[in-house]
Amino acid sequence: MKKFLTLCLALLLIFSVVGCKLGQKEIKMRLAETHPADYPTTQGDYEFAKLVKERSNGKITIEVYHSKQLGEEKAVIEQVQLGAIDFTRVSLAPVASFDAKFNALQMPFLYRDTDHLWKVLNGNIGDELLAGLEKSDFIGIGWFDGGIRNFYTKRLVKTPKDLKGMKIRVQQSELMVDMVKALGATATPLPYGEVYSALQTGVVDGAENNYPSYDSTSHYEVAKFLVEDEHLRIPEIIIASKKALNSKLSKKEIEMVKQAARDAQTLQIKLWNEKVTASKEKVKAAKCVITELSADEKKAFQDAMSPVYDKQADDIKAIIKKVQEIQ
């Protein structure tokens, strides 16, 4: 009798566990991505989604919509804010229009190197800025590597003077406009998907971005000159809808999602570095002219940024100071 009762209890426990598992409601969420499926940030998105699914025991599925399937960055961010899209991975620049403090992380020539960048993003400064997004109805999820950005143009550029009078496409960001103006060029904000035709037709004379974007967009076909001034290291950011996540996930699950994004960084950074090397070799083989600058030549670009730094509000200057002090 005792053995029979023990067996019954064991079976009851198994059935209750299986029943909970079967009754568990699957949560499907969407993540919008600008880049194609094989791009390092998109692969980082997939890793993030995989970790979330594993750690939620299959309860939470994040479907990645790459190649602008859900729209251009600005429109997608607005949809995330409204709760129509759950997540997006975007460049930091458009996010700064919702919280100007993010301009502090994308100032020209701010970071000494990549190690300095990650100490900032994965430390207190990065965490505080992510938390601050909640007042704009977002939840800051995590950071990806966006690489080093350079100018690429339709004619040779070696000094800031060479940019004078050129029309340069920039992201839809006041800070990016100010940076280009400080170099004597005309800033032309355009959606990412319109840049190729704008270069091809002469609407703009150049743009600025990292090597993988220069390659994957085929901009190198219509703007053959790239100068390695390394003016920006703009992080990529994953943001979520506060409305959507709070209605679909528990606080514990949201924290798990944030940790999954941080853990996905390792693969994303590795793939990013590999892609940078491959893209640089590809554009060189396509007979693009790559201009490397000496320290003194690069300093001429840095010195031109003084008005951009001077213009920043006191709270942004305070964050910049903290960033510069991190060793």
URJO-V597811 format. One record per helix or strand. SS is the DSSP state (h for helix, s for strand). FROM is the first residue (numbers start at 0). LEN is the number of residues. Records with the same first field share a line. If there is no record, write none. Layout:
SS->FROM-LEN  FROM-LEN
This chain:
h->1-22  39-16  72-10  91-4  99-7  113-8  123-13  159-4  173-9  191-10  210-6  218-3  241-7  250-35  294-9  305-6  313-12
s->26-7  59-6  86-5  137-7  148-5  166-4  185-4  205-4  224-8  235-6  288-4
